[in-house]
Amino acid sequence: MDDWWIAALRSVFAGRRVVLAGASAAAWNEHLPVLRAAGVDELLVVANAWGAGSRPDAETVVVEAPSGMTMMEQIHYDNAFLAEPPAEVLAALDGFDPGDDALVVGTFLNTTPLLAGRPFVSYRRPEWVALEDKVVVDAFWDRAGIARQPSAVVPVDDAAGASTSIDRGDGTVWAADARDGFHGGASQTYWVTDDDSCELALSRLRAVCERVRIMPFLEGIPCSIHGIVLPDGVAVLRPVEMVTLRRGNGFVYAGCATYWDPPDAVRDQMRSIARTAGTRLAAEVDFRGTFTIDGVTAADGFWPTELNPRFGAGINAIARAGGLPILLVNDLVVGGHALGRTAEEIQAEVVDRADAERGGGTWMGGLTHRADAGRRDWHGARVTVGTGFVRCIHDPATTPVGTSTGRRAADFWAFADRELGTAVGPLTPALDVHA
């Protein structure tokens, strides 16, 4: 794959002041050389943490976020940080860009169009965000003609009674509505099998929502399929394993990887669903850019559970195989800029490389651990330890292709508890019913 994206980026960014805004400062490091190759000489990084890794080789201002937030709390804090920047950020922006003509690249979850009057190259439209609500997605599947599991959307206090007709024998999964904002990463989602898990789910869901969606629990590998909606069609990518581990009846989101492969027929099914969904998104809400469909590969195939009309973490593992700077490319697509490549060309390039070069790993934020404790190597993996954050990127040379990485991830967190004091606790992987 050649660096075709440089010309597309140059047409938008060359000669402009560019601000990289949100998340941690270290997270922007990989984007700096790409933007410089595209003709950007003046760069400012605006962040709410330094992050795990080297400090950016660019002018940087960091206003540290409060500690101890969960993943979703951090995401919503980050969006608020971009919508209403603190005084230190405003001063840095005015010093860097007194004419208010810089372009801004934000985080992939950004929902605001302007950073202190300066335009983001792209942002998530309200009508796109609305489709992430777990209580409306089944109606979308129905409109698109995509098969799904039976479900019910009911007030929280009616959930126990409504679950009986939904249960396939292994309990049900309850997901909150988006009253308090979109949520993901297995947050506000509960596996209910008995009176104790029912009471736990009710006690937590009453605090965050009014309605819940009830689906049957499906044993199998949590996974996703990504697509990119372009002006000439939908580029459909390859499956990604969502490393969703279990703590008893609780779900723990812990990263993603592309080492696992579903059966060929299921892969074809997943890609067909993605193409149908992407086409429908474009027709209904004029969607552009990357999206994901999350679900479970069960004994009877792939069943969709969530629609995320946005860039998702799994697409990084796919795109890195070919060096594609997917965040910046996605910004161009969402912002209505031409790539100089068709959907078919992008699909072929990205899928071929991602199938040939696997990647990904396991990670968690919101942790309390001894940042200077223990070893940093684990079976050849790259282990990064930062404040409240630990990440393990598997070594392709020692990670089997085709099988789930769930067991490997659970073993890593047992290691992290022993050596780093992460206090995650015992975790178990999902069962690959096709293994």
JOKAKA-V268033 format. One record per residue. RES is the residue in one letter. PHI is phi in degrees with one decimal (none if undefined). PSI is psi in whole degrees, -180 to 180 (* if undefined). BURIAL is + if it has 16 or more other C-alpha atoms within 10 Angstrom, else -. Layout:
BEGIN
res phi psi burial
RES PHI PSI BURIAL
RES PHI PSI BURIAL
END
This chain:
BEGIN
res phi psi burial
M none 120 -
D -79.4 171 -
D -85.3 57 -
W -61.9 -24 -
W -70.5 -19 +
I -61.9 -44 +
A -61.9 -41 +
A -65.0 -43 +
L -66.2 -39 +
R -61.3 -37 +
S -64.0 -22 -
V -104.3 -41 +
F -101.5 -23 +
A -56.0 130 +
G 77.8 1 -
R -98.1 151 +
R -72.2 138 +
V -129.5 133 +
V -110.0 131 +
L -104.9 114 +
A -125.4 132 +
G 105.8 171 +
A 60.0 -155 +
S -92.8 155 +
A -62.8 -42 +
A -62.5 -27 +
A -64.8 -19 +
W -90.1 -5 +
N -55.9 -43 +
E -67.8 -19 -
H -88.7 -20 -
L -61.7 -50 +
P -65.1 -30 -
V -66.4 -46 +
L -67.1 -37 +
R -65.5 -38 +
A -65.0 -25 -
A -90.8 11 +
G 94.7 19 +
V -97.9 122 +
D -104.9 -27 +
E -111.6 114 +
L -129.8 139 +
L -128.6 129 +
V -102.6 127 +
V -118.8 119 +
A -142.4 164 +
N -111.0 14 +
A -167.3 156 +
W -77.2 -37 +
G 81.9 174 +
A -90.3 113 +
G 138.7 -178 -
S -72.4 158 -
R -77.8 145 +
P -61.6 145 +
D -86.6 62 -
A -165.1 162 -
E -56.9 132 -
T -139.6 138 +
V -127.3 130 +
V -125.0 127 +
V -115.6 105 +
E -61.4 133 -
A -75.9 159 +
P -59.8 148 -
S -86.5 165 -
G 81.7 13 -
M -81.3 150 -
T -73.5 172 -
M -57.9 -47 +
M -70.7 -36 +
E -61.4 -40 -
Q -64.1 -41 +
I -62.9 -46 +
H -69.6 -34 +
Y -62.0 -43 +
D -62.2 -42 +
N -64.5 -39 +
A -66.9 -36 +
F -60.1 -39 +
L -77.5 -35 +
A -72.8 -37 +
E -134.8 81 -
P -63.9 145 +
P -67.2 166 -
A -58.5 -38 -
E -62.0 -37 -
V -70.3 -43 +
L -59.6 -41 -
A -65.2 -42 -
A -65.0 -40 +
L -63.3 -44 +
D -66.2 -35 -
G -70.6 -37 -
F -78.5 -36 +
D -137.4 69 +
P -63.7 -22 -
G -88.3 0 -
D 57.7 36 -
D -118.6 14 -
A -72.2 154 +
L -94.1 148 +
V -122.4 131 +
V -104.8 123 +
G -108.6 -178 +
T -68.8 162 +
F -70.7 -10 +
L -104.6 6 +
N -60.6 136 +
T -119.7 9 +
T -112.2 144 +
P -82.5 -20 +
L -132.7 145 +
L -111.4 101 +
A 49.9 46 -
G 89.1 -7 -
R -100.1 134 +
P -75.4 136 +
F -72.4 143 +
V -60.5 -35 +
S -152.2 162 +
Y -157.2 166 +
R -85.0 121 +
R -71.5 149 +
P -55.8 -39 -
E -69.8 -23 -
W -77.5 -46 +
V -59.2 -37 +
A -59.5 -30 +
L -75.8 -8 +
E -76.4 -16 +
D -60.1 124 +
K -64.2 -20 +
V -90.4 -3 +
V -113.2 -12 +
V -68.4 -33 +
D -64.0 -33 +
A -65.8 -34 -
F -65.2 -46 +
W -55.7 -43 +
D -64.5 -43 -
R -63.7 -33 -
A -85.3 -7 +
G 73.9 30 -
I -98.2 124 +
A -63.3 144 -
R -146.0 170 -
Q -77.7 157 -
P -63.1 151 -
S -152.2 168 +
A -143.5 141 +
V -114.8 118 +
V -140.6 163 +
P -58.7 150 +
V -50.7 -47 +
D -72.9 -7 -
D -98.9 2 -
A -64.8 -41 +
A -61.2 -45 +
G -68.1 -34 -
A -76.3 -16 +
S -72.6 -26 +
T -56.8 -45 -
S -78.9 -10 -
I -95.3 -28 +
D -62.7 128 +
R -93.2 4 -
G 121.9 -14 -
D -116.9 19 -
G 94.7 -175 +
T -131.0 162 +
V -116.4 127 +
W -107.9 131 +
A -126.6 137 +
A -73.9 155 +
D -72.7 -178 +
A -103.1 32 +
R -53.9 -42 -
D -99.8 20 -
G 109.7 158 -
F -61.9 155 +
H -145.2 154 +
G -157.4 -165 +
G 60.3 35 +
A 67.7 10 +
S -77.4 151 +
Q 55.6 32 +
T -132.1 132 +
Y -135.5 139 +
W -96.6 115 +
V -109.7 121 +
T -127.1 -18 +
D -155.1 -176 -
D -62.4 -39 -
D -66.3 -47 -
S -68.4 -29 +
C -65.6 -47 +
E -65.4 -39 -
L -62.4 -47 -
A -61.0 -46 +
L -61.9 -43 +
S -63.6 -34 -
R -86.4 -36 -
L -72.7 -33 +
R -57.6 -28 -
A -81.3 -16 -
V -125.4 -8 -
C -154.8 173 +
E -109.9 -33 +
R -127.6 157 +
V -130.9 152 +
R -101.5 133 +
I -110.9 128 +
M -131.2 159 +
P -68.7 145 +
F -70.0 134 +
L -117.8 121 +
E -77.0 132 -
G 155.3 -173 +
I -86.4 119 +
P -64.8 134 +
C -156.6 172 +
S -142.8 162 +
I -130.9 133 +
H -108.2 152 +
G -143.0 165 +
I -128.7 118 +
V -86.3 118 +
L -118.0 166 +
P -57.7 -28 -
D -105.4 10 -
G 147.0 -166 +
V -116.1 122 +
A -86.7 117 +
V -101.3 132 +
L -101.2 -155 +
R -108.8 162 +
P -62.7 151 +
V -128.5 132 +
E -77.5 125 +
M -89.1 116 +
V -78.8 84 +
T -107.6 104 +
L -90.5 175 +
R -125.4 136 +
R -117.9 93 -
G 63.7 -122 -
N -93.5 5 -
G -94.9 149 +
F -97.7 137 +
V -126.2 109 +
Y -72.9 129 +
A -142.1 38 +
G 112.0 -165 +
C -159.3 161 +
A -160.8 160 +
T -112.9 15 +
Y -71.8 -36 +
W -72.9 143 +
D -126.2 130 +
P -76.7 169 +
P -55.7 152 -
D -55.5 -40 -
A -65.2 -36 -
V -71.7 -41 +
R -56.8 -46 +
D -61.4 -42 -
Q -60.8 -46 -
M -61.2 -43 +
R -69.7 -35 +
S -65.3 -42 -
I -60.6 -43 +
A -63.0 -41 +
R -63.6 -44 +
T -62.7 -44 -
A -66.3 -43 +
G -62.7 -40 +
T -63.1 -40 +
R -68.8 -40 +
L -59.8 -43 +
A -63.0 -41 +
A -71.7 -39 -
E -81.9 -43 -
V -129.7 20 -
D 52.7 43 -
F -72.4 145 +
R -139.2 147 +
G 105.7 -164 +
T -82.9 150 +
F -147.1 163 +
T -133.5 149 +
I -117.5 119 +
D -94.6 152 +
G -175.2 -161 +
V -132.2 132 +
T -89.3 101 +
A -98.6 -177 +
A -60.6 -31 -
D -104.0 27 -
G 109.0 -170 +
F -88.3 132 +
W -121.9 121 +
P -73.1 144 +
T -125.1 -29 +
E -141.5 147 +
L -117.0 126 +
N -120.6 97 +
P -77.0 70 +
R -172.1 168 +
F -57.6 137 +
G -125.8 160 +
A -58.7 -35 +
G -63.8 -27 +
I -70.7 -21 +
N -63.0 -44 +
A -62.9 -34 +
I -70.6 -50 +
A -71.5 -31 +
R -65.3 -22 +
A -59.5 -33 +
G -110.6 9 +
G 74.1 13 -
L -70.9 122 +
P -78.1 79 +
I -64.1 -33 +
L -61.7 -46 +
L -69.7 -40 +
V -64.1 -42 +
N -61.8 -39 +
D -58.1 -42 +
L -61.6 -45 +
V -63.0 -50 +
V -63.5 -36 +
G -78.1 -1 -
G 84.3 20 -
H -96.4 147 +
A -75.3 143 +
L -96.8 -22 +
G 77.8 16 -
R -138.5 144 -
T -82.4 165 -
A -59.8 -41 +
E -64.5 -41 -
E -66.0 -44 -
I -64.6 -44 +
Q -57.7 -49 +
A -62.7 -45 -
E -63.4 -50 +
V -69.9 -44 +
V -66.3 -44 +
D -58.6 -45 +
R -69.6 -40 +
A -68.3 -33 +
D -69.3 -34 +
A -81.2 -32 -
E -125.5 105 +
R -88.3 162 +
G -166.1 -176 +
G 109.6 -173 +
G 179.3 -146 +
T -135.7 142 +
W -157.8 160 +
M -149.6 150 +
G -116.1 -178 +
G 67.2 26 +
L -93.9 157 +
T -119.0 115 +
H -153.6 170 +
R -84.9 103 -
A -64.2 -18 +
D -107.4 15 -
A -96.9 147 -
G 73.0 -177 -
R -80.3 162 -
R -112.1 0 +
D -108.1 145 -
W -153.2 103 -
H 52.0 39 -
G 79.5 -3 -
A -72.5 155 +
R -86.6 113 -
V -108.4 122 +
T -112.8 129 +
V -120.0 120 +
G -130.6 -178 +
T -64.4 115 +
G 72.6 10 +
F -144.6 136 +
V -135.9 135 +
R -134.4 137 +
C -125.4 114 +
I -99.5 117 +
H -62.5 149 +
D -82.3 117 +
P -57.9 -27 -
A -71.0 -22 -
T -119.6 6 -
T -106.9 119 +
P -62.2 143 -
V -93.4 137 +
G 107.5 -29 -
T -104.4 160 +
S -64.4 146 +
T -95.2 9 +
G -60.7 -45 +
R -62.7 -42 +
R -61.9 -42 -
A -64.8 -45 +
A -60.3 -40 +
D -65.0 -38 +
F -62.7 -43 +
W -69.9 -28 +
A -64.3 -42 +
F -61.8 -45 +
A -63.8 -38 +
D -61.9 -43 +
R -70.1 -46 -
E -94.4 -27 +
L -115.8 -9 +
G 70.5 34 +
T -70.9 -23 +
A 57.1 36 -
V -71.0 -39 +
G 92.4 169 -
P -62.1 134 -
L -128.2 150 +
T -125.6 150 +
P -86.2 164 +
A -68.7 157 +
L -91.5 127 -
D -84.2 102 +
V -73.6 -8 -
H -102.6 -1 -
A -72.1 * -
END
